[in-house]
Amino acid sequence: MFFSKKKFKLASMIACGILASALFTGCGGGDSAGGGDKKAAAGDEIVIGANFELTGNHAQYGANANNGLKLAIKEVNDAGGINGKKIKIVEADAKSEAAESVNAATKLISDDKVIALIGPAVTANVIAESQVATDNMIPIIAPAATNPDVTVENGQVKAFVFRSCFIDPQQSEVMAQFAAKDLNAKTAVLYLDSSSDYSKSLGKIFKEKFEADGGQVVMEEAFLAKDQDFKAALTKIQTANADVIFVPAYYEEVGKIVKQARELGITAAILGTDGWDDSKVIDIAGKDALNNTYFCTHYFEGDAEVQGFINAYKGEYNNDPNVFAALGYDAGKMLVNAIERGGDDSQKIRDNIETIKDLQVGTGKITMDSATHNPIKGIVVIETKDGMRELRAKIAPEG
């Protein structure tokens, strides 16, 4: 279903909890592309918007995704651009808040005349911006927002919202089955970030799938993002004597949780999802603590098909990419492909994203499911042994 083009609506912003006056507040980052319509403003440039969390609690995720996007665009520009035009990225800071995500999207669309948006990184911020983008028929590609509600609402696909990552149900189902079948786990504890929609969604689905496979979730505990001391909750978790502990969270907290769990003498397998996928986990937790831990993610760094991206990222930034960087790069490659296939305006870009098929991106090959706007892509399970990552399972994409 498509939406008619209209001016920004106060009602849309109220739905996001934003005051009317905040809608037209400019956000930092980037040079404006100037006035006029989108094509005239672009001139010899194709202007796209990067709406990422560059400050605030999620800045490390937004900044990495933004770096991945910039690398994808640099590659096409260095090769001569698209039909002689270079792609210009205008950046705005979502500031790790839903309200600021809307402000940033509003500024990019109304002032900078972008023809597409990439970002933000986290679910709540993408959902917040999606109505203003949809009202103005501007396509969004969300690199790392894994909640199903990002692209589908009340059973209806959001016409202008896409993503380059797989969704929470896929991750949770894979890890629940891995726990039950590969690790022969009968009992599990959930340890969730209660401030994160990502973590809560993954925990809910893991419980459903694990118990459907005959397991039992015997305890649920919670923490908050940026917590430092987890030992009180971990001491309670230890009394459950569960076979596995499921911690679907981001790497900063995960590293501390794993380290403190091992210090308390907890030897159970600890499981996670793609938020674990950063080499800093090893720095925080220590190599020994991460033994008997497993997480699912988008690619295995040892696979031949991802070496081109990894080497290019190292060459550009002098460090290894994490999963946010990889997914930002994938989103950029998807957008470039849509523009190359005749996407000289926002509607054509939207149509071309929806029909992406077998596109080689940083993490492998990707096909867009037109019914859900979710990518059809593979998923891997990684085990950490003495600080080294090993591939435990590789699940082929469905469809």
N, C-alpha and C positions, 0 to 999 in steps of 0.2 A: 504494500500500500504506500502511495506517495502523498506527501503533504504539499499543499499549495504554498507558494512563496509569500511571506508577509513580513512586516516589520517586527522588531523584537516586542514581545508581549509581556506586559507586567505580570499577567497571570502565570506565565511560565517561570518567571523569576521568583514569584511568591512560592511556587511549588518547591523551589530549591531553598526557600528560606532566606531570600535576599531582598533587601529593601530596594524599592524602585530607584532611588537615587544612586545605589551602588552599581546599577547595571551599566552606567555609562562612565564609570570611573576608569581611567586609563591604568594599565598594568605595566610593570617594568619590562625591559628587555627588547632589543632589536630596533631597527630603524623602520619607520613607517614606509609603506610602499607608495603613499600618496593618495590623492583623491581620484574621482572618476569611477567608471565601472571596472570590474575585475580585470578584463582583458586589456583595457587601456592603461590601467595602473601598472600592469606587468611590463608593458613595452617589450624589450628584448629579454625579459626575465619571467619566469614562472614563480609566483610567490605563494609559498606554503607557510603554515603556522605550526610552531612547536610550542605546545602548551604543557609544560612540565613543572613538577615540584622542584624548584631550584633552591628554595629555602624552606625551613621548617622541618618537622619530624621525618618527612619522607624524601628529603633532599637528596640523599645518597642514591635512592632508586630513580628519581627523576633525572638527576644529572647523568647517571650511567646510560639510561635509555636515550637521553638527548645526544650523548656522545655517539651511540650506535647509529642513530638517525643521521647525524652530521657526516659520519663516515660514508654511509650509503649515498648521500647526496654529493659528497666530494668526489666519489668515484665516477658518478655519471657526469658531473661538471668537468672533471679532468679529462674525460673522454670526448668532450666537445658539447655536452649538454644534449638536449632533445630538440631536433630540428633547428639547431643553431641557437636555441635559447638555453641559458643557464637557469638552474633552480636556485631561488633565493629563499633562505629560511629566516622567518621573523620569529624571534623568541619572546615568550611572555611567561612570567612566573606565576604558577598556580599556588605557590606558597603553602602547599600541603593542606589546603582547606577547600572544602566544597564551594563556599561562597566565592573565594578568590579564583577558583577554576572557572566559574561562570564569568566573573569580571574579565579574566584573561581572554576567554573565548570571545566575549563581546567586543573587546578591543581589537583582537586580531581580525574579526570578521568585518566590523563596521569601519574601523580606522585604517587597517592595513590591507584590507581587501584580499585576504588570502582565499585561495580556491579549495583548500583542504586543510585539515587539522590532524596532527599526530600528537597523541597524549591526551590526558595525563597518564601517569604510571599506575596509580591505584584506583580500585573500583569506585569508591565513593565519589571521587573527583571526576571520573569519566561520566558517571551517571548524572552528576550535577550539570555538566556542560552540555549534555546530549540534547536537551530540549532547545536551547538557543541555537545550536548548530542545525538541528532538524528544521526549525522554523525558517531558517535562512538557506536550507538546502545545501549545506556544506558537509561533505563527508568527513567522518572521523575514522581513524585507525588507532585503536587502543593497543599498545604493545603488550601490556602485562596485566590488564584487568581481567581476572579469571572468573568472576562471579557471572552466572548465566544471565542475570538481569541486565547486564551491560548491553546486550544486543537484542534480547527478547523480553517483552513486557506483556503480561497477561495473555501469553500465548501468541502474541503478534511480534514479528520481527521489526526492529527499528530500521527504517529504510536507509538511513544515512550513517549508521554506526556499525563498524566492523572491528575485528581484533586480529592480532597476529599470534596470540597464545592459545593454548587449549584451555578448557574450562575446569572449574573445581570438581564437578562430578567425575570427570575422567581421572583426575589425579587421585581423588579419594578412593575410587573404585580400584584403581591399580594398586594402591598401597594396602587397602584392606585385603585384597586377594593375595598380595605378596605376603602379608603377615600370616594369613590363614593357611596358605598352601605351601609357600616356600619356607617359611619359618615355623610352620606347624603351631602357631600361636592359638591358644584357647581363650586367653584373657588379655584385656588391654586397658590402659589408662589414657584419657585424653587430657592434655595440658595445653590450654588455648589462650591466645591473646584476646581478652574480652574487649579490647578497644579496636579490634580489627575485624571488619566484615569478612575479609579474606580468611582469617583463621577460624572464625565461627562457622562459616559456610563449609569449610573443609572438614571440620570436626563433626558437624551434623551428618554429613554424607558418609564419612568414614564409619561412624557408629552404625548407620543403617546397613551399609554393605557388609561390615564385619560381622554383625549379628545375623544377617541373612545367610552368611557362610557358616554359621554355627558357633561363632565366637561370642564372647560377652564383654561388654565395657563395664568394668567394675568400679570405676571412679572417674570423676571429672574435676579438674582444678583449673584455675585461671590466673593469669598475670596481666600486666599492662605494659604496653610498649615503653621502652626506655627504663624499665625496672632494672635494677642491678643485682639485688639479692633475692635468689629464688629458693633458698634452702628450707624455709619453713614449709612451703608447699611441697617441695621435693621430699621432705621427711615424711609427710603424710602419704605421698605417692609410694614411698618405699614400703610402707606397711601393707599396701595392696598386693605386693609380691606378684605383679602381673607379668605376663610373658613379654609384652611390648608396651612402649610408651609412645604415643603419637603426638608430635609437637609440630603442627602446621603453622609456622611462623617465619619471620625474617631472620637473616643470618646473624645480626648483631645480638639479639636475645638468644637465639639458638646456641651460639657458641658458649655463652655464659651458662645456659641451662645444662648443656652437656657436661661442661667442665665441673660445675657444682654437683651434678648428679653423681659423677664418678668419684668425686671427693668424698661423698657420703657413702660410697660403697655400693651404689646401684649399678648392677651389671647387665640389666635387661637390655634388649635391643631397643634403640631409640629410632623412630621413623619420622620422616618429614616429607616436604613437598618442594616445589621449585624455589620458594623463598630461601631455602638453604644454600642455593647455588652461587656461592661466592668463595673464593680462596681464603678470604679473611676469616672464615669459620675455623680453619685450621690454626691460624694465628691466635684466635681468641680461646679456643677450647684446648688446643694442644693435640699432638698426633695421637698419643695413647688414648686419650679420652674419646676420640672419635671412632675407635675400633668398635665393631658391632653396631654401627649406625648405617642407615639406608635412607635415600630420598629419591623421589622421581623428579625428572626435569626434561628439558626440551631437546637436549643433544648430549652426546658423549664426546669429550674433547679429543678422544683417540680416533674417531671416525674420519675417514679420508675426506668425505664430502663437506666437512666443516673447517678443514684446514685453511682454505683460502680466506675465510672470514677471520679466523683466529690470528693468522699471520698478518693480515692487513690491519687489524685492530692493534696488535702489538707494535707494528711499524708506525702507526699514527699516534698512539698514546703511551707507548713504552711500558705497558702493563697488560696483564691478561684480562680479557673481557669477562664480565659476569653475565648472569642470565638476563638482567635488565638491558645491558648493552646489546646482547645478541638479539633480543626481541625488538629493541628500538631499530636496530639495523634491518631486521626482517620487515618491520612496518615501512621503513623507507624504501626497501626494494619493491614491496607491494605497490606503493604509491607510484614509484618510477615506472613500473610495468603498466599501471593503469593509464598514466599520462602518455607513455610511448605508443599505446594502442589507440591513439586518437582522442585522449582525454583532455581536450583543450579548454573545457569548462567543468564546473563542479558536477553537473548532472552526468556528463559523459564519464568523468572519473568514477563517480558512484557506480554507474553501470559496469564499468570495466573492472573495478575491484570485485564486484559480485561474481564475475565470470573468470576469475583467476583459476588456472588449472596447471598443475604440475610445474609450478614456478620454483626455480632454485633460489633459495634465500640463504641466510647465514646458517641456520640450524638444520637445513635439509630441504626437502621439497614440500610444497604447500599447495593445496587446492581449497578454494572457498566454497563452503556449503551455502548455497543461495537461500535456503530455507531458514537458516539460523544466523548467518553471517559469522559463523565460527570456522576457523581453519580446520581442514582435515590434514592431520600431521601425526607423526610418530611420537612416542614417549619412551623414555628410558628410565631404568632404576639403577642407581649408583650405590655401591658400597665403598666405604672408606676403610682402608687398611694401612696402618702405620703412616698416615698422612697422604697416602696415594689413593686416587679414585680408580675403582675397577667397575667395569660394566657387569651388572648382574642379570639384567633382563632388557630386551628391546621389543617393544610392542608396536607392531605395524599399524599404520593409520587405518581407521575404518572408512568404508565407502570407496 
